Amino acid sequence: MAPNATAADRQPTAVAPRRPARAMAAAVGTFVLWTAVTYLLEGRLRTLLRPEAAFDRVTYALVANVLVGTVLALWVTRWVVLAGHLSPERLGLRSARRTALAVVVAGALGGGLFVLQGPPSTDVVVVTNAFAQVLVVSIAEVVVCWVLLGGTVEWALSERTDQRVATVGASLLASAAFGVYHVAHSPPFNTPAMVGLLTVVGLGTSLVYFGGRTLYGALVFHNTQALFGVTQALAASGQLAAFETPQVPLLAMAGFALFVLVVAERTLVRRAASETPTAE
């Protein structure tokens, strides 16, 4: 230290105060915005009940789920990480090896539950098309409800209580948020009974996400839970046969949404961790 350094020069650099309220407000605000955009582009227009409305369906998928539910939500998550509150690992962003293992295990578990329910079809092409159909929405659901909202709630609660209590609380809230978000959808997903059922389904995703600390594992498990309902709906509407051949638009949209997720979480969240020494 220079001999003529002042007392102020010798003071340690102040650490920005931790503000759970601000982080929570940002997370809840993002959830509310995502739900509102979903209602405007899907629930209000009954978009998913109109197979002929291709433009509306693409608009809903891109704006509500890719732009708001994925990119914006991860940008807000980046802010929380930069503020020093959370690490990417805590949010489920792990190494390539651990991610691959989590995806395999979650896929086997979710796939096994799917088969045990006795779906209308287990044809590989049908299941692949159905998986692609719901993947775009599932990505946004996991990012908003579990990564952003659940991760922020867990951190905020851990400031005041035991870590295990905080994790349980975050698990319950993320699952409830997933259920409540469906009030913005077309029938029958917006009914109280369906909201309650989906909240229970969300507990399974919470178990995988918070138990394994893996975004991609939770995403695969979460998406497989929708397969039974999708294949049932396709069978009931007489459209199951059409899914016996590859549906290129569905596969392309799913691939694009997954690409956006990977790029966004790496350039926004993981990179943010390298910019702050206080993330934990």
Secondary structure, DSSP 8 states (H G I E B T S, - for coil): --TT--TTTTS--------HHHHHHHHHHHHHHHHHHHIIIIITTTGGG-TT-HHHHHHHIIIIIIIIIIIIHHHHHHHHHHTTS--TTTTT---HHHHHHHHHHHHHHHHHHHHHT--S---HHHHHHHHHHHHHHHHHHIIIIIIIIIHHHHHHHHTTS-HHHHHHHHHHHHHHHHHHHGGGSSTTTTSHHHHHHHHHHHHHHHHHHHHHT-HHHHHHHHHHHTHHHHHHHHHHTT-GGGGGS--HHHHHHHHHHHHHHHHHIIIIIIHHHHH-S---
